[in-house]
Amino acid sequence: MSAPPEPPPFDPADPLGIDDLLEPEDLAIRDTVRAWTRDRVLPHIAEWYESGELPVVRELARELGALGALGMSLEGYGCAGASAVQYGLACLELEAADSGIRSLVSVQGSLAMYAIHRYGSEEQRREWLPGMAAGELIGCFGLTEPDHGSDPGSMRTYARRDGDDWVLNGRKMWITNGSVAQVAVVWAQTDGGVRGFVVPTGAPGFSAPEIKHKWSLRASVTSELVLDDVRLPADAVLPGVTGLRGPLGCLSHARYGIVWGSMGAARSSFETALAYAGSREQFGRPIGGFQLTQAKLADMAVELHKGILLAHHLGRRMDAGTLRAEQISFGKLNNVREAIEICRTARTILGANGISLEYPVMRHATNLESVLTYEGTVEMHQLVLGKALTGLDAFR
């Protein structure tokens, strides 16, 4: 009887051997996005974050379009048609650079483009999706309102019929890409229920003032949308859905990307802490040689790679068509919460240096405070899972 083969060496970057679950094409896509962020984002992101702006957003959008990262998992109309796992790997690499960059891609592809692709007419798809996939057109997604975040069913934005036209009035808040977008997917109450509208941002009565003075997602364009008697033709409405299942379906797709993306921010912070612990000396030796530091690193690694495994599992389920919204809530709740804890622990290993923009840790930690809240707060995902577990609705 022959001896069993020797296991491969332990890899601190992949301690569970998760890469063995990936196909060569998966790894190639991951490596391509990682190389792009290394060349185009990482040299500048601290400066963008400190200044509170993303001055090259249109250039980055076109480059991301050339990579096939916009609407990446959609089919046709210039979209890449990638698998859910491949899209997830791209989100992880983008957020390892910065949550704002992943948000740009997520809102473009998983919200605005997904809404048009899933619920739009063929004419709407042909008009908007090719340019959005190429990054020539930027989109945004208007659901959240100043007074209605977790309760979108109470939105006040209203669309009324005027002859064959629609006239929209209302406000949307905390809208990524809003002031640089050429097209907005806006959700509004109508006499027949909630409907989605494809709104060219050059339409009279539409404005998108940028939101300033943020302490999170500073390298990201965030805006308010103001709709003041915006007149649209009859064919501006998304014909494929009525009611909240439309925007909520889009949000599920975007939340899936966050499950992966949050692990990118966590990985960046963990890798920074691991390298720092090996070079920073106190009491005559690297701090990585002390038990308390090793305990922190071990706990961080466990939660990081458990989270990546969870994301991979959900991605395989999405590719198989068996992924449920409750399972996405499971992933977002766990992974974002653990990612924040990893960042906070990494900050303690770096000591005072942890608050410096010379290192990415505090930037990731503050960004994740927004990621924890948007696309469903912790409490909302807890209630989604609570209802799934008990069969009892505690939302009202």
N, C-alpha and C positions, 0 to 999 in steps of 0.2 A: 504494500500500500504506500503510495507516494505521499510525501509530506505536503501539507497545505502551503500555498504560496505565501510569501512574506507580504504583509500589508505595506502600502506605500508609506514614506516618511510622513510624520505629522506636519501639517501645513498650518501655521498660525493664521494665515489669511483665509483658509478654508478648512477649519478644523473638523467639520463633519463630512467633507468630501462632496459638498452639494454640487460642485461643478460636474461631477460624474453623471448627474441627472440631466445635464444640458446637452443638446445636439451641437455639432460644429457650427451650424448657422446661428444658433442662439449665442454662442460665445463670440462669433464674429460681430454680430450686431452690438453686443455689450461692449466689446473692445473698441468698436468704431465710435460709439457715443462717448465712451470714457476718454478716448484720444481727443475728440472734439472739445469736450469740457476742459481738458488739460491745456489745450492750446488757446481756446477762445474765451473761456470764462474765468478759470482760476487765476490767471495773472492780473485780472482787473476787478474781481468781485468784491474784495475788501474796500476798494475805492468807491465802487458803485454803492455799496451798502452804506458806507460812511456819509456819502453825499446824498443818499436817499433818492437815487434816480437810476434809471436804466437807459442811458442815452442812446444806445445802439440797438434798441428793441427791434426796429424794422430790419436791420441788417441781420441780427440773430435769427429772426423769423425766417428770412430767406435761406439762411444757411441750414437751419433745422429742416426746412422744406426740402432742400437738396439732399439731406441725409435720409429723407423719408420718415421723419419723426412726427410729422403733423397728420393727425387722423390715421396714425400708423396701423391700427388694427381694423380699419374700414376697408371695404372692397370697392374697387373701381374708382372712376373720377379722379385719377391721378394718385390715389392712396396706395400705400405699400401692401396692404393685405397681410400684415404680419400676424403672428399668433399672439394670444393674450400673454403668454410667458415672455415672448420677445418684447412686447410693449412694456411689460412690467420691468424687465431688465433695463430698458432704456430709461424708465422713470427713476429707478434706483440710481443710475449713474448721473442723471441730471440733478437729482436732489442731493447727491453727494457733493456736487458743486454748490448748489444753493436752491432752497425751496422756491424762490422766486422764478428761477429758470424752469423748474419742473411745472410750476403753476402756469407759466406762459403756454407750455405745450399741452398741459392737461385741459385748460379752459378752451384752447383752440380746438383740440381734437376730440376730447371726451365729452365736452359740453356743446359748444357751438356747432362743430361739424357733425358730431353724433346726432344732434337734434335734427339737423337738416337731412342727414343720410337716413335716419330711422323714420322720421315722421313727415318729411317734406315731399313735395311733388317732384316728378321727374324734371320738370322745368327748373324748379328751385335747386335741385342737385346739380344740374348742368351749369346753371348760372354761377353758383357760388363755390362749390366744392373744389374744382380744379385749382382755382386761384388760392384758396385757403390751404390746400395740400402743398402747394409750392411755396407758401409763405409770402406770396405777393399781396394777399388780402388777410387781414387780421380780424378775428371775430371775438365777440364777448357774449356773455350769457346773463340775462337780467331776470333774476328770480327774487333774491333777498331785497326786502324793503326796510326803510329806516325803523319802522315799528313792527315789522313782521319778519323774523328770521326763521326760527324753528317751526313756525306756524304759517306756512305759505298759503294755506287755504283761506286765510284772512286777508290776503293781499288787497290793496286798495287801487292799484293800477287797473284802469278800466278801458275796455275797447267797445265803442258803440258803432252801430251801423249808421251810415249817412248815405242813402242811396246804395250804390254798389261799393262804396268805399268803407274803410274802417278809420275811426278817429281814436287815437290813443292818448290818454292822460295819466300821469302818475310819476312816481320816482322809484328808482332802484338804488341800492346802496352796497358798498364794498364789492365793486365789480372789477375783477381783474381784466386788464387789457382795454378797459372802457374808453379812455381818451385817445387811444391809438388805433381803435378798431374802425374798419370800414363797414362792418355789418354786425348787428346785435340781434340775438335771438331773445325776444322779450315775451314774458308770460303775463297775461292779463285776464282779469275777470270779464266775462261777456254774459249776455242774457242766457246763453246756452251752456255756460260753464267755463272753466279755465281753458284758454287757447294760447298757442304759441304763434308769434309773428316774426317774420324775417324783416328787420328794419334797417335799411341803409342809413348809416349814421350821418349822411349829408342831407337827410330829409328835413325840411323846415320844421322848427319846433323841437328838434332833438338836440340836446347838448350833453356833454360828459365832462364836467369839471373834475380835475384830478384831486384826490384826497392826499393831503400832505400831513406832516407831523406824526408819522407812524414810527413806532419803535420795533416793528416786526415787518418782515417782507419788504424791507426798504429798497431792495434791488428789484422791484416789481411795480408795474403801473396799476394803481388802484383808483377807481373813480366812482362817482355818483352818476347815474343816468337820470336825466330830466326829460320827460315827454310832455310837451305842452301843445295840445291839439295837433299831434303828428298824424297827418293824413296818409293812408296807405291804400293801394288798390286791393280789390277783393282777393287777388291771388297771392297776397302777402301772408295770409294765414297758413300755418302748417296743417295740411288736410288730414294727416294720418293719426291724429290723437285729439281727444277732448278729455279734460279733467287733469287732476294732479298726477296721474300715472305717467304723463308725458315728461314733465320736469323731473319727477322722482326717478324715472328710468334713466335719464341722463346722469343724474347725481350718482346712481349706483355705479355707472360706468366710470365716472371720475373718481369715486371713492376707491375703486379697485386699484387705480394707479397710485393713490396715496398709500395703500398697504405696502406697496413696493418702495415708493419714494421715501417714506419716513425711515426705512432701513438704510437708505443711502446717507441721510444726514447722520444717523447713528453710526454707520461704518466709518465715515470721515472722522467723527469725534473719537471713536474708539482707536482708530489707527494713529491719530494724533497723540492720544494719551499713552498708547503703547510705546511709540517712538520716544516720547518725552521721558517716560519712566526708565528707558534704557540709557538715556544720556544725562539726565539731571542727577547730580550727585549731592548727597547730604550725609553727614557723619562718615565721610570717607568711602562711600560706595553708591552705585546707582539706586535711586528710590525703588526701582523695579525689583530689587532684591529684598525688600521688606515685606513681611507677611501681609500687612494691611493693604498695601498697594497691590500685591498679587491677588488678594481676595477680591478687590474691586475689579481688576482686569478680568478675572475669571467670571465673575457675575455678569459683567458687561458682555463678554464673548458669548456666554450662554444665551442671554436674552436676544442679542443681535442675530445669532444664527438660528435660534428657534423662530424668530420673526421672519427671516428669509425663507426658512422651510415652510412656514405658514403661507407666505405669499406665493411660493412656488406651487403649493397644493391648491390654493384657490385659483391660480392661473390655469392649472391643468383641468380643473373643474369648469372654468369658463370656456376653455377650448373644447371641452366635451359637451358643452351646452347644459351642464347640470348645476351650475353655480346659482345659489339663491341670494337674494338681497340680505337676508339675515346673516349669511355667512360672510358677506362683505362687511357688514357691521361688526361682526366678530373680529375680522382682520384689522379694520381701521381702529377700533377701540383698543385692541391689544398693542398693535405695532406703534401707533403714535404715542401712546402712553409710555411704553417701554423706551421708545427713542428719546423722549424728553428725559427720562431717568438716566439713560446712558450719557446724554450730553451733560447733565448735572454732575454725574459722577466723574466724567472726564475732566470737567472744570476743577474739581477738587484735586485731581492728580496734578494738574498744571499750576495749582496755586494761584498766585496773583497774575501770572502770565495767562491764565485762563480767560481773563476779561479783555485781553488785548486782541485787536483785529489782526495782529500778526499771526494768530492762530484762528482756525475756523469755529472753535467750539461754542463760544458765546453767540456768535452769529447764527449757528444752527439752532441753539437752544431758544433764542428769541423768535426765530422763524417758526419753530415747531409750536410755539404758543398759539400762533394763528392757525396752523394746520390742525391742531387739536380741536379748534372751534369750527372752522369752515367745513362745508360739505357734511354737516351733522355734528353737533356737539357731543361730548362724552355722554351727557345725560340722555340725549336722544338715542344714541346707539345702545346704551344700557336698557332703555325702555323697549327698543326693538327686540333685543334679545330676551328681555323679561317677558314680553308678550309671546314670543316664540316658545319659550320654556314652559310658561304657565297656561297659555291660552287665554289670558285675561288682559284686556286693554287698559293700561294705566295712563294713557296720554291725556285723558280728560276725566 
